[in-house]
Amino acid sequence: MMGKDFAALWPILFPAVGACFIPLASLDREHDTAKWIRAVVYGIALIALAGSFYYLANLWATGAQPEFESLRMDRLAQFAGIFIAIAAMLTVMQAWDHFHQEGWVKAETISLLLFSVTGMMLFTATSNLLLMFLGLELLSVPLYALVATVRTRGEASEGAMKYFLTGAVASSCFLMGTVLIYGLTGTLNLSDAMARAGGADPLFLAGAALLMLGFLFKTSAVPFHQWTPDAYCASPHPIAGFMSVATKGAAIIALMRAFPAALSSGAIGPKAQHAFAILAVLTLVIGNLTALVQTDAKRMLAYSAISHAGYLLLGFVAGTPAAMTGVLFYLAIYLAMNMGAFGLFTALGLVGEDTSYDALRGLGWKRPLMGLCAAICLLSLAGIPPFGGFFGKYFIFKELIATGHVSLAVLGVLASLVSLYYYLRFLVALFVQAPSEALERKRAEAPLAPSALAGASVLASAFIVVLGGLAQGYLVPSFAARAVSEGLKLLR
């Protein structure tokens, strides 16, 4: 009989209740109290996220893994919840400065963010297909609105519509896969369904493929990536960073839970691994080559996010417990790297749509601390030691070689070398290229807006990247390996 421990619900309820309270706190529209109302709204969001983080950290420290019906707050779900909560807190910090710079401070934006966080935590904490679908929709629908939250931007509606239409197709495929699997096996629990079907039935394989499509859409894997650059560029900078990190992380962790056969020797395992290999190669090649030719730094980071999905999928090709540990460690470092990279735009005062390389010229010397953080985050994204990004890729490549996928490991290394060019291009604009006279006049007429919270979030991200590189010998066995071994029981 399934347990009914309410402790499994609390981490999800914190952001959900906070999302419901924020619209009530913002009902007062008086001009004199507007500043205080904004502070209350952001304060509620941070308290809700901090409460969820604290509760999850306490569960992790005590070793408790409560369950409520099909909801399992095990080690893997706890890791995912902490990951999502940290990403959301960094997003809220950046959003305070960014929306003040944009002149578009709306409480419903933060409420939608918390609803999306709730959906992500639900999505990663169950293998029940119906609950996963509800979590998928709850995380997705707020993001469709958040992409277009600054309605004064010309591209906001277009980016949100592309994201919505492609997301609707992906959700439909996920639901159709659920119908096929339930019809064949009579259960909504994916692990039980795989055990009953044995992976040999063609209809079951079709259902599994449709489910995989839903996950891969959220990871921005090729060929389900077309929405990514338009949606990211249309979004406010903090929302783009949150989507690139939290959405991808939630999808990867949910995929890890939903397809345990891809990590074992089941009948579906080899087929899933071949599919992951093809998708990883396409994602790495297309993501990196397209990022090379971008003239806009934010759009480059969007294609960079696509390529990093390829590195994560390589871990599924190896399929060993150590490879899954490397995937989780890489996700943790990727959170810091990408939140820091997207947060730079707000911290450097690049408001609105002007995020070209030309707009970055000289800002590295004007804001040297932010320039240093940019160098740390971008070099880590490229996989340069001794930063955390290098070790994340190293753990995955090592397992690829150990399992006989040497050519894929070589491709991963070559992709990292290619990425170094466009990340260095970002740093060259910051430190080497001088701003034009017109740009200097523009900056003199409109001095940089204050961005203390955004700068603090970027500084924290850079610190995590450095810490991940220096302390990976402790972090990997203490956190990532425990989430895999105790969360995915089949890997014990």
C-alpha positions as CSV (number, residue, x, y, z in Angstrom):
1,M,0.0,0.0,0.0
2,M,1.3,3.4,-0.9
3,G,2.3,5.8,1.9
4,K,0.6,9.0,2.7
5,D,3.3,11.1,4.3
6,F,2.5,14.8,4.0
7,A,6.1,15.6,4.4
8,A,6.4,14.7,0.7
9,L,4.0,17.6,-0.2
10,W,5.6,20.5,1.7
11,P,8.4,21.3,-0.7
12,I,5.9,21.6,-3.5
13,L,3.3,23.5,-1.5
14,F,5.7,26.4,-0.5
15,P,6.0,27.9,-4.0
16,A,2.4,27.0,-4.8
17,V,1.0,28.9,-1.8
18,G,3.5,31.8,-2.4
19,A,2.2,32.0,-6.0
20,C,-1.4,32.3,-4.7
21,F,-0.6,35.0,-2.2
22,I,1.4,37.3,-4.5
23,P,-1.7,38.5,-6.5
24,L,-3.5,39.3,-3.2
25,A,-0.5,41.3,-2.0
26,S,-0.5,43.4,-5.2
27,L,-4.1,44.4,-5.2
28,D,-3.3,47.9,-3.8
29,R,-2.6,50.1,-6.8
30,E,-1.9,53.4,-5.0
31,H,1.1,55.2,-6.2
32,D,2.4,56.0,-2.7
33,T,2.5,52.3,-1.7
34,A,3.7,50.8,-5.1
35,K,7.3,50.6,-4.0
36,W,6.4,48.7,-0.8
37,I,4.1,46.4,-2.6
38,R,6.8,45.4,-5.0
39,A,9.1,44.7,-2.1
40,V,6.4,42.5,-0.4
41,V,5.8,40.6,-3.7
42,Y,9.5,39.8,-4.2
43,G,9.9,39.1,-0.5
44,I,7.0,36.6,-0.6
45,A,8.6,34.9,-3.6
46,L,12.0,34.6,-1.9
47,I,10.5,33.4,1.4
48,A,8.5,30.7,-0.4
49,L,11.5,29.5,-2.4
50,A,13.8,29.7,0.7
51,G,11.2,27.7,2.7
52,S,11.1,25.0,0.0
53,F,14.9,24.9,-0.2
54,Y,15.3,24.7,3.6
55,Y,12.8,21.9,3.9
56,L,14.4,19.9,1.1
57,A,17.9,20.5,2.6
58,N,16.5,19.2,5.9
59,L,15.1,16.1,4.3
60,W,18.5,15.5,2.6
61,A,20.4,16.0,5.9
62,T,18.2,13.6,7.8
63,G,18.0,11.0,5.1
64,A,14.2,11.0,5.0
65,Q,12.5,10.0,1.7
66,P,8.8,10.5,2.2
67,E,6.1,9.3,-0.2
68,F,2.5,10.5,-0.8
69,E,0.7,8.1,-3.1
70,S,2.6,8.3,-6.4
71,L,4.6,11.3,-5.3
72,R,8.1,10.3,-4.2
73,M,10.3,12.9,-2.5
74,D,13.3,10.6,-2.7
75,R,16.9,11.7,-3.1
76,L,16.5,12.4,-6.8
77,A,13.4,14.5,-6.2
78,Q,15.2,16.3,-3.4
79,F,18.2,17.1,-5.6
80,A,15.8,18.3,-8.3
81,G,13.9,20.5,-5.9
82,I,17.0,22.1,-4.5
83,F,18.3,22.7,-8.0
84,I,15.0,24.3,-9.1
85,A,14.7,26.4,-6.0
86,I,18.2,27.8,-6.3
87,A,17.6,28.7,-10.0
88,A,14.4,30.4,-9.1
89,M,15.9,32.4,-6.3
90,L,18.7,33.7,-8.6
91,T,16.0,34.5,-11.2
92,V,14.0,36.6,-8.6
93,M,17.1,38.5,-7.6
94,Q,17.9,39.3,-11.2
95,A,14.2,40.1,-12.0
96,W,14.1,42.8,-9.4
97,D,16.7,44.9,-11.2
98,H,15.7,43.8,-14.7
99,F,12.1,44.8,-14.5
100,H,12.9,48.1,-12.9
101,Q,15.3,48.8,-15.8
102,E,12.6,47.8,-18.3
103,G,10.0,49.9,-16.5
104,W,7.7,46.9,-16.4
105,V,7.2,45.7,-12.8
106,K,4.2,43.4,-12.7
107,A,3.5,41.1,-9.7
108,E,1.9,38.4,-11.8
109,T,5.2,37.8,-13.4
110,I,6.6,36.5,-10.1
111,S,3.4,34.5,-9.4
112,L,3.7,32.8,-12.8
113,L,7.4,32.0,-12.0
114,L,6.4,30.3,-8.7
115,F,3.6,28.3,-10.4
116,S,6.2,27.0,-13.0
117,V,8.5,26.1,-10.1
118,T,5.7,24.1,-8.6
119,G,5.1,22.2,-11.8
120,M,8.8,21.4,-12.2
121,M,9.0,19.9,-8.7
122,L,5.9,17.8,-9.4
123,F,7.3,16.7,-12.7
124,T,10.5,15.4,-11.2
125,A,9.0,13.7,-8.2
126,T,6.9,11.0,-9.8
127,S,6.9,8.3,-12.4
128,N,3.1,8.3,-12.6
129,L,2.4,9.4,-16.2
130,L,-0.8,11.4,-15.3
131,L,1.0,13.3,-12.6
132,M,3.9,13.9,-14.9
133,F,1.6,15.3,-17.5
134,L,0.0,17.6,-15.0
135,G,3.5,18.7,-13.8
136,L,4.6,19.2,-17.4
137,E,1.6,21.5,-18.2
138,L,1.9,23.4,-14.9
139,L,5.6,24.2,-15.6
140,S,4.9,25.0,-19.3
141,V,1.8,27.2,-19.4
142,P,3.3,29.9,-17.0
143,L,6.5,30.0,-19.2
144,Y,4.4,30.7,-22.3
145,A,3.1,33.8,-20.6
146,L,6.5,34.8,-19.1
147,V,8.1,34.8,-22.5
148,A,5.7,37.6,-23.6
149,T,5.5,39.3,-20.2
150,V,7.0,42.6,-21.5
151,R,4.4,43.3,-24.0
152,T,6.0,46.5,-25.3
153,R,8.7,44.4,-27.0
154,G,7.9,43.7,-30.6
155,E,9.3,40.2,-30.7
156,A,7.7,39.1,-27.4
157,S,4.4,37.9,-28.8
158,E,6.1,36.1,-31.7
159,G,8.5,34.2,-29.5
160,A,5.7,33.3,-27.0
161,M,3.5,32.1,-29.8
162,K,6.2,29.9,-31.3
163,Y,6.9,28.4,-27.9
164,F,3.2,27.8,-27.2
165,L,2.5,26.1,-30.5
166,T,5.5,23.8,-30.4
167,G,4.9,23.1,-26.7
168,A,1.3,22.2,-27.4
169,V,2.5,19.6,-30.0
170,A,5.0,18.2,-27.6
171,S,2.4,18.0,-24.8
172,S,0.0,16.2,-27.2
173,C,2.7,13.7,-28.1
174,F,3.4,13.1,-24.4
175,L,-0.3,12.5,-23.7
176,M,-0.7,10.2,-26.7
177,G,2.3,8.2,-25.5
178,T,0.6,8.0,-22.1
179,V,-2.6,6.7,-23.7
180,L,-0.7,4.0,-25.7
181,I,1.2,2.8,-22.7
182,Y,-1.8,2.7,-20.4
183,G,-3.9,0.9,-23.0
184,L,-1.3,-1.8,-23.4
185,T,-0.3,-2.3,-19.8
186,G,-3.2,-1.1,-17.7
187,T,-1.0,1.0,-15.4
188,L,0.0,4.7,-15.3
189,N,3.3,3.9,-13.5
190,L,6.0,3.9,-16.1
191,S,8.3,1.6,-14.2
192,D,5.5,-1.0,-13.8
193,A,4.5,-0.5,-17.4
194,M,8.0,-1.2,-18.7
195,A,8.2,-4.4,-16.5
196,R,4.8,-5.6,-17.9
197,A,5.4,-4.8,-21.5
198,G,9.1,-5.9,-21.6
199,G,9.8,-3.3,-24.3
200,A,9.1,-5.7,-27.2
201,D,5.7,-4.5,-28.3
202,P,5.9,-2.1,-31.2
203,L,3.0,0.0,-29.8
204,F,4.8,0.2,-26.5
205,L,7.9,1.4,-28.3
206,A,5.8,4.0,-30.1
207,G,4.4,5.2,-26.8
208,A,7.8,5.4,-25.3
209,A,9.1,7.4,-28.3
210,L,6.2,9.8,-28.0
211,L,6.9,10.3,-24.3
212,M,10.6,10.9,-25.0
213,L,9.6,13.6,-27.5
214,G,7.8,15.5,-24.7
215,F,11.0,15.3,-22.5
216,L,13.4,16.2,-25.4
217,F,11.3,19.3,-26.3
218,K,12.0,20.7,-22.8
219,T,15.7,19.9,-23.1
220,S,15.9,21.8,-26.4
221,A,17.5,18.8,-28.1
222,V,17.6,18.7,-31.9
223,P,15.3,18.4,-33.8
224,F,12.9,19.8,-31.1
225,H,14.9,23.0,-30.6
226,Q,13.4,25.4,-33.1
227,W,11.5,27.4,-30.4
228,T,14.6,28.0,-28.3
229,P,16.4,31.0,-29.8
230,D,13.2,33.0,-30.5
231,A,11.7,32.3,-27.1
232,Y,14.9,33.1,-25.2
233,C,15.5,36.3,-27.2
234,A,11.9,37.4,-26.7
235,S,12.1,36.8,-22.9
236,P,13.4,39.1,-20.3
237,H,16.9,38.2,-19.5
238,P,16.2,36.5,-16.1
239,I,13.4,34.5,-17.6
240,A,15.6,33.3,-20.4
241,G,18.2,32.2,-17.9
242,F,15.6,30.4,-15.8
243,M,14.2,28.6,-18.9
244,S,17.7,27.5,-20.0
245,V,18.6,26.1,-16.6
246,A,15.5,25.0,-14.6
247,T,13.4,23.7,-17.5
248,K,16.3,21.7,-19.0
249,G,17.3,20.4,-15.6
250,A,13.8,19.3,-14.7
251,A,13.4,17.5,-18.0
252,I,16.7,15.7,-17.8
253,I,16.0,14.5,-14.2
254,A,12.4,13.5,-15.1
255,L,13.8,11.6,-18.2
256,M,16.3,9.9,-15.9
257,R,13.4,8.7,-13.6
258,A,11.0,7.9,-16.4
259,F,13.3,5.7,-18.5
260,P,15.3,3.6,-16.1
261,A,15.5,0.8,-18.8
262,A,17.8,3.1,-20.7
263,L,20.3,2.7,-17.8
264,S,20.0,-1.1,-17.5
265,S,20.0,-4.1,-19.8
266,G,16.3,-4.2,-20.4
267,A,14.8,-4.9,-23.9
268,I,14.2,-1.2,-24.5
269,G,17.7,-0.1,-23.2
270,P,19.8,-0.6,-26.4
271,K,17.1,1.1,-28.5
272,A,16.8,4.1,-26.2
273,Q,20.6,4.4,-26.1
274,H,20.9,4.4,-29.9
275,A,18.2,7.1,-30.0
276,F,20.1,9.2,-27.4
277,A,23.3,8.8,-29.3
278,I,21.8,10.1,-32.6
279,L,20.0,13.0,-30.8
280,A,23.2,13.9,-28.9
281,V,25.3,14.0,-32.1
282,L,22.7,16.2,-33.9
283,T,22.3,18.5,-30.9
284,L,26.1,19.0,-30.5
285,V,26.8,19.6,-34.2
286,I,23.8,21.9,-35.0
287,G,23.9,23.8,-31.7
288,N,27.6,24.6,-31.8
289,L,27.8,25.4,-35.6
290,T,24.8,27.7,-35.4
291,A,26.1,29.5,-32.3
292,L,29.3,30.3,-34.3
293,V,27.6,32.6,-36.8
294,Q,25.4,34.6,-34.3
295,T,25.9,38.3,-34.0
296,D,23.8,38.7,-30.9
297,A,25.3,37.5,-27.6
298,K,21.9,36.4,-26.1
299,R,21.0,34.5,-29.2
300,M,24.4,32.8,-29.1
301,L,23.7,31.7,-25.5
302,A,20.4,30.3,-26.7
303,Y,22.2,28.1,-29.2
304,S,24.8,27.3,-26.6
305,A,22.0,26.0,-24.4
306,I,21.0,23.7,-27.2
307,S,24.5,22.3,-27.5
308,H,24.7,21.6,-23.8
309,A,21.7,19.4,-24.0
310,G,23.8,17.3,-26.3
311,Y,26.5,16.8,-23.6
312,L,23.8,15.8,-21.1
313,L,22.3,13.3,-23.5
314,L,25.8,11.7,-23.9
315,G,25.5,10.6,-20.3
316,F,22.4,8.6,-21.2
317,V,24.3,6.9,-24.0
318,A,26.9,5.6,-21.5
319,G,24.0,4.7,-19.1
320,T,26.2,3.8,-16.2
321,P,25.6,5.0,-12.6
322,A,28.8,7.0,-12.8
323,A,27.6,8.6,-16.1
324,M,24.3,9.6,-14.4
325,T,26.3,11.0,-11.5
326,G,28.2,13.1,-14.0
327,V,25.0,14.3,-15.6
328,L,23.7,15.5,-12.2
329,F,27.0,17.2,-11.4
330,Y,27.0,18.8,-14.8
331,L,23.5,20.1,-14.3
332,A,24.5,21.7,-10.9
333,I,27.4,23.5,-12.5
334,Y,25.4,24.4,-15.6
335,L,22.9,26.1,-13.3
336,A,25.6,28.5,-12.1
337,M,27.2,28.9,-15.5
338,N,24.1,29.9,-17.4
339,M,22.4,31.9,-14.7
340,G,25.6,33.9,-14.4
341,A,25.9,34.3,-18.2
342,F,22.3,35.5,-18.7
343,G,22.4,37.6,-15.5
344,L,25.4,39.5,-17.0
345,F,23.0,41.3,-19.4
346,T,21.0,42.8,-16.4
347,A,24.1,43.4,-14.3
348,L,25.8,45.3,-17.1
349,G,22.6,47.3,-17.8
350,L,21.8,46.0,-21.2
351,V,18.1,46.6,-21.1
352,G,15.6,45.4,-23.7
353,E,16.6,43.9,-27.1
354,D,20.1,45.4,-27.5
355,T,22.3,42.4,-26.6
356,S,24.6,42.5,-29.6
357,Y,28.3,41.9,-29.2
358,D,28.8,45.6,-30.1
359,A,26.8,46.6,-27.1
360,L,29.2,44.7,-24.8
361,R,32.3,46.5,-26.0
362,G,34.4,47.9,-23.2
363,L,32.1,46.9,-20.4
364,G,34.5,44.4,-18.9
365,W,36.8,47.2,-17.9
366,K,34.0,49.5,-16.8
367,R,32.6,46.8,-14.5
368,P,35.8,44.7,-13.8
369,L,34.1,42.4,-11.1
370,M,31.3,41.5,-13.5
371,G,33.9,41.1,-16.3
372,L,35.8,38.6,-14.1
373,C,32.6,36.7,-13.4
374,A,31.8,36.6,-17.1
375,A,35.3,35.1,-17.8
376,I,34.7,32.4,-15.1
377,C,31.2,31.5,-16.4
378,L,32.0,31.5,-20.1
379,L,35.3,29.6,-19.8
380,S,33.5,27.0,-17.6
381,L,30.8,26.7,-20.3
382,A,33.6,26.0,-22.8
383,G,35.0,23.3,-20.5
384,I,38.3,25.0,-19.5
385,P,39.9,23.7,-16.3
386,P,40.0,24.2,-13.4
387,F,36.3,25.3,-13.4
388,G,33.3,23.1,-12.7
389,G,32.2,22.8,-16.4
390,F,35.4,21.0,-17.2
391,F,34.9,18.3,-14.6
392,G,31.2,17.9,-15.6
393,K,32.2,17.1,-19.1
394,Y,35.1,15.0,-18.0
395,F,32.9,12.6,-15.9
396,I,30.6,12.1,-18.9
397,F,33.4,11.6,-21.4
398,K,35.2,9.2,-19.2
399,E,32.2,6.9,-18.9
400,L,31.7,7.1,-22.7
401,I,35.2,5.8,-23.2
402,A,34.7,3.1,-20.5
403,T,31.6,1.8,-22.3
404,G,33.2,1.7,-25.7
405,H,31.7,5.0,-27.2
406,V,35.1,6.5,-27.9
407,S,34.0,8.3,-31.1
408,L,31.2,10.1,-29.1
409,A,33.7,11.2,-26.5
410,V,36.0,12.6,-29.2
411,L,33.0,14.4,-30.8
412,G,32.2,15.9,-27.4
413,V,35.8,17.2,-27.0
414,L,35.8,18.7,-30.5
415,A,32.4,20.4,-29.8
416,S,34.0,21.9,-26.7
417,L,36.9,23.2,-28.8
418,V,34.5,24.8,-31.3
419,S,32.4,26.4,-28.5
420,L,35.6,28.1,-27.2
421,Y,35.5,30.4,-30.2
422,Y,32.1,31.9,-29.6
423,Y,32.6,32.1,-25.8
424,L,35.9,33.9,-26.3
425,R,34.1,36.2,-28.8
426,F,31.9,37.4,-25.9
427,L,35.0,38.1,-23.7
428,V,36.8,39.8,-26.6
429,A,33.9,42.2,-26.9
430,L,34.0,42.9,-23.1
431,F,37.8,43.4,-22.8
432,V,39.5,43.9,-26.1
433,Q,37.2,45.8,-28.5
434,A,36.8,49.5,-27.8
435,P,33.3,51.0,-27.9
436,S,32.5,53.3,-30.8
437,E,32.0,57.1,-30.3
438,A,28.3,56.7,-30.8
439,L,28.1,54.0,-28.1
440,E,30.2,56.1,-25.8
441,R,27.8,59.1,-26.2
442,K,24.8,56.8,-25.6
443,R,26.3,55.5,-22.4
444,A,27.2,59.0,-21.2
445,E,23.6,60.1,-21.8
446,A,22.1,57.1,-20.2
447,P,24.3,55.9,-17.3
448,L,24.1,52.3,-16.1
449,A,21.1,51.6,-14.0
450,P,21.7,50.2,-10.5
451,S,21.8,46.4,-10.5
452,A,23.1,45.4,-7.1
453,L,20.9,42.2,-6.8
454,A,21.6,41.1,-10.3
455,G,25.3,41.6,-9.7
456,A,25.2,39.7,-6.5
457,S,23.5,36.7,-8.3
458,V,26.2,36.7,-11.0
459,L,28.9,36.8,-8.3
460,A,27.2,33.9,-6.5
461,S,27.0,32.0,-9.7
462,A,30.7,32.5,-10.5
463,F,31.6,31.4,-6.9
464,I,29.6,28.2,-7.4
465,V,31.4,27.5,-10.7
466,V,34.9,27.9,-9.0
467,L,33.8,25.9,-6.0
468,G,32.5,23.1,-8.3
469,G,35.9,22.8,-9.9
470,L,37.9,23.0,-6.7
471,A,35.7,20.8,-4.5
472,Q,34.3,18.3,-7.1
473,G,36.0,15.5,-5.2
474,Y,33.7,16.1,-2.3
475,L,30.5,17.3,-4.1
476,V,30.2,14.4,-6.5
477,P,30.1,11.5,-4.0
478,S,28.2,13.6,-1.3
479,F,25.4,14.9,-3.5
480,A,25.2,13.7,-7.2
481,A,26.2,10.1,-6.5
482,R,23.8,9.8,-3.6
483,A,20.9,11.2,-5.7
484,V,21.6,8.5,-8.3
485,S,22.2,5.5,-6.0
486,E,19.4,6.3,-3.5
487,G,17.0,7.9,-5.9
488,L,17.2,5.4,-8.8
489,K,17.0,2.1,-6.9
490,L,18.0,0.0,-9.9
491,L,21.5,1.6,-9.8
492,R,22.3,0.3,-6.4
